[in-house]
Amino acid sequence: MSPMPLTRACVALVAFAALVAAPAPAPARPGEAEEGAGARIAARPPVRFQRATDLLPGAVATARAWSNDASLVYVENADSLAVDGSSRRWTFVFAAPERGESRAFTFGDSGRVTSLALPFAFDPPSIEDGWIEPTALLPGFAWAEGPARSAVAGAHVAVLSRGLLPGRAGGATTWYVGRVRGPGAVLDALRGTTLSAQGPGLAGDDTAVDGGGDRNLPAFLRAHQAPFLARIERDRSDPVRMRRDRSRALAGRETAALERLAASQAALDTLGRGAVEASGRDLERALARLAAWRADEAKAESVLAASEARLAAAEKDLAAARPTELALYLSLERRARPASVRVVVDGTEIARRAYGATEWDALDAGAWSEVVRATVRPGERRVEIHVEGADRRVSQASWAGTLPVGSSSVLWLQLHGSGEGRESPPRLERIAGTTP
């Protein structure tokens, strides 16, 4: 074993370089359901020790400094595994096909890094990017019922690799969480689903655990070294798993290039969808404004139609034979806001009417409001109007004239608001009169 101590500053620098140089995460596979795993990752609580992903950037940078074509093939906790899936130390095994070597790097929370050249050719297929670390998986199994929950109870190791299960499922990137030898659960590391609650399809080696082999190797790898190597050798000669006319280093680089290309395409697709969604939102806002404008137009037309009907009724009343009558109508300009209008004829109040928001909206739309229609004595009369505004200020207007016997007279009260200029006093004038 050749230890390589690094200072904390060196580890931080290496981790930053790995974050800059690491390829983008692989896009989701078509039809893949990731809602459960994504919810676990978003809801995961703070962990007790170190996550595997916390130390991964530093491990990748250290391995790339050792060999440019180094690829991650195995991860295992190098210290006790906490119930939340964290550990004080983690071991990352990298294979370098061009050099024909494999090396294990152990990182811990102290910042010290140790390196070990594996005494055997350990080069299973590379671990796929985008794997979920166990701190996002174990809480889900702690809440679950059935064999999966009991399988991970009292787990000693968490192992990430490919080839942990026989058959077709063995080619996936999987976590094994359980004991070094005995029960455990195999989980799909990309989807977070359970593949087996009976443990991996690898037989343990008692001599390797009790005293044989290199004690510096990860415990699970040391216990299952022979089955691992047998399966790797079998997969290497399988034409379905590996084409003989293409080196594994080239295949790995091709995979990385395809991943980066897929990430770039995903980014372009995201930008395109963002532009389309932005245009759609602008269109929806424009349609909403158009609908509001149409509603206002319909309301204004309704108010105008009601005003025309009222004027027509007033004209009809004026044309009919009736006693001496006085009618007073009110209109607003520049958003005047009367609260009440009092009508006084020769010092006697004959009517009082209050106004509010509903009446103001109708008057702002151009409608006229009938304040009073009353029978009065003919002759010389003085009509006074007292207007109290919404701000409690009172203004007055008056009209003096002759009301002929048997005639109908219409007075028009105009109130002017302040608007953008100075507020004008109310104006009262006679606009119509008929004699039957």
ROKE-631993 format. One record per residue (C-alpha): residue number from 0; residue in three letters; x, y, z. Coordinates in steps of 0.2 Angstrom, whole numbers. Example, Ala and Ser with C-alpha at 12.3 -4.5 7.8 and 13.67 -1.06 7.14 Angstrom:
ROKE-631993
{n 0; res ala; xx 62; yy -22; zz 39}
{n 1; res ser; xx 68; yy -5; zz 36}
end
This chain:
ROKE-631993
{n 0; res met; xx 0; yy 0; zz 0}
{n 1; res ser; xx 7; yy 17; zz -5}
{n 2; res pro; xx -2; yy 31; zz 6}
{n 3; res met; xx -4; yy 48; zz -2}
{n 4; res pro; xx -8; yy 61; zz 12}
{n 5; res leu; xx -15; yy 77; zz 6}
{n 6; res thr; xx -19; yy 93; zz 15}
{n 7; res arg; xx -37; yy 99; zz 16}
{n 8; res ala; xx -33; yy 113; zz 4}
{n 9; res cys; xx -27; yy 101; zz -9}
{n 10; res val; xx -43; yy 90; zz -7}
{n 11; res ala; xx -53; yy 106; zz -9}
{n 12; res leu; xx -44; yy 111; zz -25}
{n 13; res val; xx -45; yy 94; zz -32}
{n 14; res ala; xx -64; yy 93; zz -28}
{n 15; res phe; xx -66; yy 110; zz -37}
{n 16; res ala; xx -57; yy 104; zz -52}
{n 17; res ala; xx -68; yy 88; zz -53}
{n 18; res leu; xx -84; yy 98; zz -52}
{n 19; res val; xx -78; yy 109; zz -67}
{n 20; res ala; xx -72; yy 94; zz -77}
{n 21; res ala; xx -85; yy 81; zz -73}
{n 22; res pro; xx -97; yy 77; zz -87}
{n 23; res ala; xx -116; yy 83; zz -86}
{n 24; res pro; xx -127; yy 70; zz -78}
{n 25; res ala; xx -135; yy 57; zz -90}
{n 26; res pro; xx -153; yy 61; zz -95}
{n 27; res ala; xx -167; yy 51; zz -89}
{n 28; res arg; xx -171; yy 35; zz -99}
{n 29; res pro; xx -187; yy 35; zz -109}
{n 30; res gly; xx -202; yy 29; zz -99}
{n 31; res glu; xx -192; yy 29; zz -83}
{n 32; res ala; xx -202; yy 33; zz -67}
{n 33; res glu; xx -191; yy 43; zz -55}
{n 34; res glu; xx -204; yy 52; zz -44}
{n 35; res gly; xx -201; yy 41; zz -29}
{n 36; res ala; xx -182; yy 43; zz -29}
{n 37; res gly; xx -183; yy 62; zz -33}
{n 38; res ala; xx -195; yy 64; zz -18}
{n 39; res arg; xx -183; yy 55; zz -7}
{n 40; res ile; xx -168; yy 65; zz -12}
{n 41; res ala; xx -178; yy 82; zz -10}
{n 42; res ala; xx -184; yy 76; zz 7}
{n 43; res arg; xx -168; yy 68; zz 14}
{n 44; res pro; xx -163; yy 74; zz 32}
{n 45; res pro; xx -146; yy 80; zz 37}
{n 46; res val; xx -134; yy 65; zz 38}
{n 47; res arg; xx -123; yy 60; zz 53}
{n 48; res phe; xx -106; yy 58; zz 43}
{n 49; res gln; xx -101; yy 59; zz 25}
{n 50; res arg; xx -111; yy 55; zz 10}
{n 51; res ala; xx -103; yy 45; zz -4}
{n 52; res thr; xx -107; yy 59; zz -17}
{n 53; res asp; xx -99; yy 72; zz -5}
{n 54; res leu; xx -82; yy 64; zz -8}
{n 55; res leu; xx -85; yy 58; zz -26}
{n 56; res pro; xx -78; yy 74; zz -34}
{n 57; res gly; xx -61; yy 73; zz -25}
{n 58; res ala; xx -60; yy 54; zz -29}
{n 59; res val; xx -63; yy 57; zz -47}
{n 60; res ala; xx -50; yy 71; zz -48}
{n 61; res thr; xx -37; yy 61; zz -38}
{n 62; res ala; xx -40; yy 46; zz -50}
{n 63; res arg; xx -39; yy 56; zz -66}
{n 64; res ala; xx -22; yy 63; zz -59}
{n 65; res trp; xx -17; yy 45; zz -58}
{n 66; res ser; xx -23; yy 40; zz -75}
{n 67; res asn; xx -33; yy 50; zz -88}
{n 68; res asp; xx -44; yy 35; zz -93}
{n 69; res ala; xx -48; yy 30; zz -75}
{n 70; res ser; xx -67; yy 26; zz -73}
{n 71; res leu; xx -76; yy 22; zz -57}
{n 72; res val; xx -81; yy 4; zz -55}
{n 73; res tyr; xx -84; yy 1; zz -37}
{n 74; res val; xx -89; yy 11; zz -21}
{n 75; res glu; xx -89; yy 4; zz -3}
{n 76; res asn; xx -90; yy 12; zz 15}
{n 77; res ala; xx -73; yy 10; zz 23}
{n 78; res asp; xx -79; yy 13; zz 41}
{n 79; res ser; xx -95; yy 9; zz 50}
{n 80; res leu; xx -111; yy 12; zz 41}
{n 81; res ala; xx -123; yy 24; zz 50}
{n 82; res val; xx -142; yy 20; zz 49}
{n 83; res asp; xx -144; yy 35; zz 38}
{n 84; res gly; xx -132; yy 28; zz 25}
{n 85; res ser; xx -117; yy 39; zz 28}
{n 86; res ser; xx -100; yy 34; zz 34}
{n 87; res arg; xx -84; yy 42; zz 40}
{n 88; res arg; xx -74; yy 35; zz 26}
{n 89; res trp; xx -78; yy 29; zz 9}
{n 90; res thr; xx -67; yy 19; zz -4}
{n 91; res phe; xx -68; yy 22; zz -22}
{n 92; res val; xx -61; yy 9; zz -34}
{n 93; res phe; xx -55; yy 15; zz -52}
{n 94; res ala; xx -50; yy 5; zz -66}
{n 95; res ala; xx -38; yy 11; zz -80}
{n 96; res pro; xx -40; yy 0; zz -95}
{n 97; res glu; xx -25; yy 7; zz -104}
{n 98; res arg; xx -13; yy 4; zz -90}
{n 99; res gly; xx -22; yy -13; zz -85}
{n 100; res glu; xx -22; yy -8; zz -67}
{n 101; res ser; xx -35; yy -4; zz -54}
{n 102; res arg; xx -33; yy 7; zz -38}
{n 103; res ala; xx -43; yy 10; zz -23}
{n 104; res phe; xx -44; yy 28; zz -15}
{n 105; res thr; xx -51; yy 30; zz 2}
{n 106; res phe; xx -57; yy 47; zz 8}
{n 107; res gly; xx -62; yy 52; zz 25}
{n 108; res asp; xx -69; yy 67; zz 35}
{n 109; res ser; xx -52; yy 70; zz 41}
{n 110; res gly; xx -46; yy 75; zz 24}
{n 111; res arg; xx -33; yy 61; zz 23}
{n 112; res val; xx -32; yy 51; zz 7}
{n 113; res thr; xx -25; yy 33; zz 5}
{n 114; res ser; xx -22; yy 24; zz -11}
{n 115; res leu; xx -20; yy 5; zz -14}
{n 116; res ala; xx -16; yy -4; zz -30}
{n 117; res leu; xx -27; yy -19; zz -31}
{n 118; res pro; xx -16; yy -35; zz -33}
{n 119; res phe; xx -28; yy -42; zz -46}
{n 120; res ala; xx -36; yy -35; zz -62}
{n 121; res phe; xx -53; yy -29; zz -56}
{n 122; res asp; xx -61; yy -20; zz -71}
{n 123; res pro; xx -80; yy -23; zz -71}
{n 124; res pro; xx -91; yy -12; zz -82}
{n 125; res ser; xx -90; yy 7; zz -76}
{n 126; res ile; xx -103; yy 13; zz -64}
{n 127; res glu; xx -116; yy 24; zz -73}
{n 128; res asp; xx -118; yy 42; zz -69}
{n 129; res gly; xx -133; yy 49; zz -60}
{n 130; res trp; xx -133; yy 36; zz -46}
{n 131; res ile; xx -143; yy 39; zz -30}
{n 132; res glu; xx -132; yy 38; zz -14}
{n 133; res pro; xx -139; yy 28; zz 0}
{n 134; res thr; xx -144; yy 42; zz 11}
{n 135; res ala; xx -158; yy 45; zz -1}
{n 136; res leu; xx -162; yy 27; zz -2}
{n 137; res leu; xx -162; yy 20; zz 16}
{n 138; res pro; xx -175; yy 32; zz 24}
{n 139; res gly; xx -187; yy 25; zz 11}
{n 140; res phe; xx -183; yy 7; zz 16}
{n 141; res ala; xx -184; yy 12; zz 35}
{n 142; res trp; xx -202; yy 17; zz 32}
{n 143; res ala; xx -206; yy 2; zz 20}
{n 144; res glu; xx -215; yy -14; zz 25}
{n 145; res gly; xx -210; yy -32; zz 21}
{n 146; res pro; xx -194; yy -41; zz 16}
{n 147; res ala; xx -184; yy -25; zz 10}
{n 148; res arg; xx -186; yy -17; zz 27}
{n 149; res ser; xx -179; yy -32; zz 37}
{n 150; res ala; xx -166; yy -35; zz 24}
{n 151; res val; xx -157; yy -18; zz 27}
{n 152; res ala; xx -159; yy -18; zz 46}
{n 153; res gly; xx -142; yy -18; zz 55}
{n 154; res ala; xx -133; yy -16; zz 38}
{n 155; res his; xx -114; yy -16; zz 39}
{n 156; res val; xx -109; yy -11; zz 21}
{n 157; res ala; xx -116; yy -1; zz 7}
{n 158; res val; xx -108; yy -7; zz -10}
{n 159; res leu; xx -111; yy 2; zz -27}
{n 160; res ser; xx -106; yy -9; zz -42}
{n 161; res arg; xx -112; yy -17; zz -58}
{n 162; res gly; xx -113; yy -36; zz -58}
{n 163; res leu; xx -120; yy -39; zz -41}
{n 164; res leu; xx -135; yy -49; zz -48}
{n 165; res pro; xx -135; yy -64; zz -60}
{n 166; res gly; xx -143; yy -63; zz -77}
{n 167; res arg; xx -150; yy -47; zz -86}
{n 168; res ala; xx -152; yy -37; zz -69}
{n 169; res gly; xx -133; yy -39; zz -66}
{n 170; res gly; xx -128; yy -26; zz -79}
{n 171; res ala; xx -137; yy -12; zz -70}
{n 172; res thr; xx -129; yy -1; zz -57}
{n 173; res thr; xx -134; yy -7; zz -40}
{n 174; res trp; xx -132; yy -4; zz -22}
{n 175; res tyr; xx -131; yy -18; zz -10}
{n 176; res val; xx -135; yy -13; zz 8}
{n 177; res gly; xx -134; yy -26; zz 21}
{n 178; res arg; xx -121; yy -37; zz 30}
{n 179; res val; xx -104; yy -43; zz 23}
{n 180; res arg; xx -111; yy -60; zz 22}
{n 181; res gly; xx -129; yy -64; zz 25}
{n 182; res pro; xx -145; yy -54; zz 22}
{n 183; res gly; xx -146; yy -38; zz 13}
{n 184; res ala; xx -156; yy -29; zz -1}
{n 185; res val; xx -150; yy -25; zz -19}
{n 186; res leu; xx -157; yy -8; zz -25}
{n 187; res asp; xx -157; yy -1; zz -42}
{n 188; res ala; xx -145; yy 14; zz -40}
{n 189; res leu; xx -153; yy 24; zz -54}
{n 190; res arg; xx -171; yy 22; zz -50}
{n 191; res gly; xx -171; yy 18; zz -32}
{n 192; res thr; xx -182; yy 2; zz -33}
{n 193; res thr; xx -179; yy -14; zz -25}
{n 194; res leu; xx -172; yy -28; zz -36}
{n 195; res ser; xx -169; yy -41; zz -23}
{n 196; res ala; xx -172; yy -43; zz -4}
{n 197; res gln; xx -161; yy -59; zz -3}
{n 198; res gly; xx -144; yy -51; zz -6}
{n 199; res pro; xx -133; yy -52; zz -21}
{n 200; res gly; xx -129; yy -67; zz -31}
{n 201; res leu; xx -111; yy -68; zz -25}
{n 202; res ala; xx -105; yy -82; zz -13}
{n 203; res gly; xx -94; yy -76; zz 2}
{n 204; res asp; xx -76; yy -82; zz 5}
{n 205; res asp; xx -74; yy -86; zz 24}
{n 206; res thr; xx -55; yy -86; zz 23}
{n 207; res ala; xx -55; yy -69; zz 14}
{n 208; res val; xx -65; yy -62; zz 28}
{n 209; res asp; xx -57; yy -70; zz 43}
{n 210; res gly; xx -39; yy -69; zz 39}
{n 211; res gly; xx -35; yy -72; zz 21}
{n 212; res gly; xx -31; yy -59; zz 7}
{n 213; res asp; xx -26; yy -41; zz 9}
{n 214; res arg; xx -34; yy -33; zz 25}
{n 215; res asn; xx -33; yy -16; zz 17}
{n 216; res leu; xx -46; yy -20; zz 4}
{n 217; res pro; xx -64; yy -15; zz 6}
{n 218; res ala; xx -73; yy -29; zz 17}
{n 219; res phe; xx -86; yy -34; zz 4}
{n 220; res leu; xx -74; yy -34; zz -10}
{n 221; res arg; xx -62; yy -44; zz 0}
{n 222; res ala; xx -75; yy -57; zz 5}
{n 223; res his; xx -82; yy -59; zz -13}
{n 224; res gln; xx -66; yy -57; zz -23}
{n 225; res ala; xx -67; yy -74; zz -31}
{n 226; res pro; xx -85; yy -73; zz -37}
{n 227; res phe; xx -82; yy -55; zz -43}
{n 228; res leu; xx -67; yy -60; zz -54}
{n 229; res ala; xx -76; yy -75; zz -60}
{n 230; res arg; xx -91; yy -65; zz -66}
{n 231; res ile; xx -79; yy -51; zz -73}
{n 232; res glu; xx -70; yy -65; zz -83}
{n 233; res arg; xx -86; yy -72; zz -89}
{n 234; res asp; xx -93; yy -55; zz -95}
{n 235; res arg; xx -77; yy -51; zz -103}
{n 236; res ser; xx -79; yy -66; zz -115}
{n 237; res asp; xx -97; yy -63; zz -118}
{n 238; res pro; xx -100; yy -55; zz -135}
{n 239; res val; xx -116; yy -47; zz -130}
{n 240; res arg; xx -108; yy -38; zz -115}
{n 241; res met; xx -92; yy -33; zz -124}
{n 242; res arg; xx -87; yy -32; zz -142}
{n 243; res arg; xx -70; yy -39; zz -145}
{n 244; res asp; xx -66; yy -27; zz -159}
{n 245; res arg; xx -67; yy -12; zz -148}
{n 246; res ser; xx -57; yy -8; zz -133}
{n 247; res arg; xx -65; yy -4; zz -117}
{n 248; res ala; xx -56; yy 12; zz -115}
{n 249; res leu; xx -64; yy 18; zz -132}
{n 250; res ala; xx -81; yy 12; zz -127}
{n 251; res gly; xx -80; yy 22; zz -111}
{n 252; res arg; xx -75; yy 37; zz -120}
{n 253; res glu; xx -89; yy 35; zz -132}
{n 254; res thr; xx -101; yy 33; zz -118}
{n 255; res ala; xx -95; yy 49; zz -110}
{n 256; res ala; xx -96; yy 58; zz -127}
{n 257; res leu; xx -114; yy 52; zz -130}
{n 258; res glu; xx -119; yy 58; zz -112}
{n 259; res arg; xx -112; yy 75; zz -115}
{n 260; res leu; xx -120; yy 76; zz -132}
{n 261; res ala; xx -137; yy 71; zz -124}
{n 262; res ala; xx -134; yy 84; zz -111}
{n 263; res ser; xx -131; yy 97; zz -124}
{n 264; res gln; xx -147; yy 92; zz -133}
{n 265; res ala; xx -157; yy 92; zz -117}
{n 266; res ala; xx -151; yy 110; zz -114}
{n 267; res leu; xx -156; yy 115; zz -131}
{n 268; res asp; xx -173; yy 107; zz -129}
{n 269; res thr; xx -175; yy 116; zz -113}
{n 270; res leu; xx -171; yy 132; zz -120}
{n 271; res gly; xx -184; yy 129; zz -134}
{n 272; res arg; xx -197; yy 124; zz -122}
{n 273; res gly; xx -194; yy 139; zz -112}
{n 274; res ala; xx -196; yy 151; zz -127}
{n 275; res val; xx -212; yy 142; zz -132}
{n 276; res glu; xx -219; yy 142; zz -114}
{n 277; res ala; xx -215; yy 161; zz -113}
{n 278; res ser; xx -224; yy 165; zz -129}
{n 279; res gly; xx -239; yy 155; zz -123}
{n 280; res arg; xx -239; yy 165; zz -107}
{n 281; res asp; xx -239; yy 181; zz -116}
{n 282; res leu; xx -253; yy 175; zz -127}
{n 283; res glu; xx -263; yy 170; zz -112}
{n 284; res arg; xx -261; yy 187; zz -104}
{n 285; res ala; xx -266; yy 195; zz -120}
{n 286; res leu; xx -282; yy 185; zz -121}
{n 287; res ala; xx -286; yy 188; zz -103}
{n 288; res arg; xx -284; yy 207; zz -106}
{n 289; res leu; xx -295; yy 205; zz -122}
{n 290; res ala; xx -308; yy 196; zz -112}
{n 291; res ala; xx -308; yy 209; zz -98}
{n 292; res trp; xx -310; yy 223; zz -111}
{n 293; res arg; xx -325; yy 214; zz -119}
{n 294; res ala; xx -333; yy 213; zz -102}
{n 295; res asp; xx -331; yy 231; zz -99}
{n 296; res glu; xx -338; yy 235; zz -116}
{n 297; res ala; xx -353; yy 224; zz -113}
{n 298; res lys; xx -356; yy 233; zz -96}
{n 299; res ala; xx -354; yy 250; zz -104}
{n 300; res glu; xx -366; yy 246; zz -117}
{n 301; res ser; xx -379; yy 239; zz -104}
{n 302; res val; xx -377; yy 255; zz -94}
{n 303; res leu; xx -380; yy 266; zz -110}
{n 304; res ala; xx -395; yy 256; zz -115}
{n 305; res ala; xx -403; yy 258; zz -98}
{n 306; res ser; xx -399; yy 277; zz -99}
{n 307; res glu; xx -407; yy 278; zz -116}
{n 308; res ala; xx -422; yy 269; zz -110}
{n 309; res arg; xx -424; yy 281; zz -95}
{n 310; res leu; xx -422; yy 296; zz -106}
{n 311; res ala; xx -435; yy 289; zz -117}
{n 312; res ala; xx -447; yy 287; zz -102}
{n 313; res ala; xx -443; yy 305; zz -97}
{n 314; res glu; xx -447; yy 311; zz -114}
{n 315; res lys; xx -463; yy 302; zz -114}
{n 316; res asp; xx -468; yy 308; zz -97}
{n 317; res leu; xx -464; yy 326; zz -103}
{n 318; res ala; xx -475; yy 324; zz -118}
{n 319; res ala; xx -490; yy 318; zz -107}
{n 320; res ala; xx -502; yy 329; zz -99}
{n 321; res arg; xx -499; yy 330; zz -80}
{n 322; res pro; xx -499; yy 343; zz -66}
{n 323; res thr; xx -485; yy 355; zz -63}
{n 324; res glu; xx -470; yy 344; zz -60}
{n 325; res leu; xx -451; yy 346; zz -57}
{n 326; res ala; xx -439; yy 332; zz -61}
{n 327; res leu; xx -420; yy 333; zz -57}
{n 328; res tyr; xx -407; yy 323; zz -66}
{n 329; res leu; xx -388; yy 321; zz -61}
{n 330; res ser; xx -373; yy 317; zz -71}
{n 331; res leu; xx -355; yy 316; zz -67}
{n 332; res glu; xx -339; yy 322; zz -75}
{n 333; res arg; xx -321; yy 318; zz -71}
{n 334; res arg; xx -325; yy 305; zz -58}
{n 335; res ala; xx -335; yy 316; zz -46}
{n 336; res arg; xx -340; yy 307; zz -30}
{n 337; res pro; xx -356; yy 313; zz -22}
{n 338; res ala; xx -361; yy 304; zz -6}
{n 339; res ser; xx -378; yy 312; zz -5}
{n 340; res val; xx -389; yy 325; zz -14}
{n 341; res arg; xx -402; yy 336; zz -5}
{n 342; res val; xx -416; yy 345; zz -15}
{n 343; res val; xx -423; yy 361; zz -7}
{n 344; res val; xx -437; yy 371; zz -15}
{n 345; res asp; xx -441; yy 388; zz -8}
{n 346; res gly; xx -432; yy 383; zz 8}
{n 347; res thr; xx -441; yy 366; zz 10}
{n 348; res glu; xx -432; yy 350; zz 7}
{n 349; res ile; xx -442; yy 339; zz -4}
{n 350; res ala; xx -429; yy 325; zz -8}
{n 351; res arg; xx -413; yy 317; zz -2}
{n 352; res arg; xx -403; yy 303; zz -11}
{n 353; res ala; xx -387; yy 294; zz -6}
{n 354; res tyr; xx -374; yy 287; zz -18}
{n 355; res gly; xx -361; yy 274; zz -17}
{n 356; res ala; xx -349; yy 264; zz -28}
{n 357; res thr; xx -362; yy 255; zz -38}
{n 358; res glu; xx -371; yy 272; zz -43}
{n 359; res trp; xx -353; yy 280; zz -46}
{n 360; res asp; xx -349; yy 266; zz -59}
{n 361; res ala; xx -365; yy 269; zz -68}
{n 362; res leu; xx -363; yy 287; zz -68}
{n 363; res asp; xx -345; yy 286; zz -74}
{n 364; res ala; xx -351; yy 276; zz -89}
{n 365; res gly; xx -361; yy 290; zz -95}
{n 366; res ala; xx -378; yy 286; zz -87}
{n 367; res trp; xx -389; yy 300; zz -79}
{n 368; res ser; xx -397; yy 297; zz -62}
{n 369; res glu; xx -415; yy 303; zz -58}
{n 370; res val; xx -413; yy 312; zz -41}
{n 371; res val; xx -431; yy 317; zz -38}
{n 372; res arg; xx -448; yy 319; zz -48}
{n 373; res ala; xx -461; yy 328; zz -38}
{n 374; res thr; xx -476; yy 339; zz -40}
{n 375; res val; xx -473; yy 357; zz -35}
{n 376; res arg; xx -483; yy 373; zz -35}
{n 377; res pro; xx -482; yy 384; zz -50}
{n 378; res gly; xx -475; yy 401; zz -51}
{n 379; res glu; xx -458; yy 409; zz -46}
{n 380; res arg; xx -448; yy 396; zz -37}
{n 381; res arg; xx -430; yy 394; zz -31}
{n 382; res val; xx -422; yy 377; zz -32}
{n 383; res glu; xx -406; yy 374; zz -21}
{n 384; res ile; xx -395; yy 358; zz -22}
{n 385; res his; xx -384; yy 353; zz -8}
{n 386; res val; xx -371; yy 340; zz -13}
{n 387; res glu; xx -360; yy 332; zz 1}
{n 388; res gly; xx -345; yy 323; zz -7}
{n 389; res ala; xx -336; yy 307; zz -2}
{n 390; res asp; xx -323; yy 318; zz 7}
{n 391; res arg; xx -337; yy 326; zz 17}
{n 392; res arg; xx -336; yy 343; zz 9}
{n 393; res val; xx -352; yy 351; zz 4}
{n 394; res ser; xx -355; yy 361; zz -12}
{n 395; res gln; xx -371; yy 370; zz -18}
{n 396; res ala; xx -380; yy 375; zz -34}
{n 397; res ser; xx -396; yy 384; zz -37}
{n 398; res trp; xx -409; yy 389; zz -50}
{n 399; res ala; xx -423; yy 402; zz -50}
{n 400; res gly; xx -436; yy 403; zz -62}
{n 401; res thr; xx -455; yy 401; zz -66}
{n 402; res leu; xx -464; yy 384; zz -66}
{n 403; res pro; xx -479; yy 386; zz -77}
{n 404; res val; xx -495; yy 379; zz -72}
{n 405; res gly; xx -498; yy 361; zz -79}
{n 406; res ser; xx -480; yy 360; zz -86}
{n 407; res ser; xx -466; yy 348; zz -83}
{n 408; res ser; xx -449; yy 355; zz -80}
{n 409; res val; xx -432; yy 345; zz -81}
{n 410; res leu; xx -417; yy 352; zz -71}
{n 411; res trp; xx -400; yy 345; zz -75}
{n 412; res leu; xx -386; yy 345; zz -61}
{n 413; res gln; xx -369; yy 342; zz -67}
{n 414; res leu; xx -355; yy 338; zz -54}
{n 415; res his; xx -337; yy 340; zz -60}
{n 416; res gly; xx -323; yy 330; zz -51}
{n 417; res ser; xx -305; yy 336; zz -49}
{n 418; res gly; xx -298; yy 324; zz -62}
{n 419; res glu; xx -282; yy 331; zz -68}
{n 420; res gly; xx -287; yy 349; zz -66}
{n 421; res arg; xx -295; yy 360; zz -53}
{n 422; res glu; xx -312; yy 355; zz -46}
{n 423; res ser; xx -327; yy 365; zz -53}
{n 424; res pro; xx -342; yy 370; zz -43}
{n 425; res pro; xx -358; yy 360; zz -47}
{n 426; res arg; xx -369; yy 368; zz -61}
{n 427; res leu; xx -389; yy 367; zz -61}
{n 428; res glu; xx -399; yy 372; zz -76}
{n 429; res arg; xx -416; yy 369; zz -84}
{n 430; res ile; xx -414; yy 359; zz -100}
{n 431; res ala; xx -432; yy 354; zz -104}
{n 432; res gly; xx -450; yy 360; zz -101}
{n 433; res thr; xx -467; yy 355; zz -109}
{n 434; res thr; xx -485; yy 361; zz -107}
{n 435; res pro; xx -498; yy 348; zz -110}
end
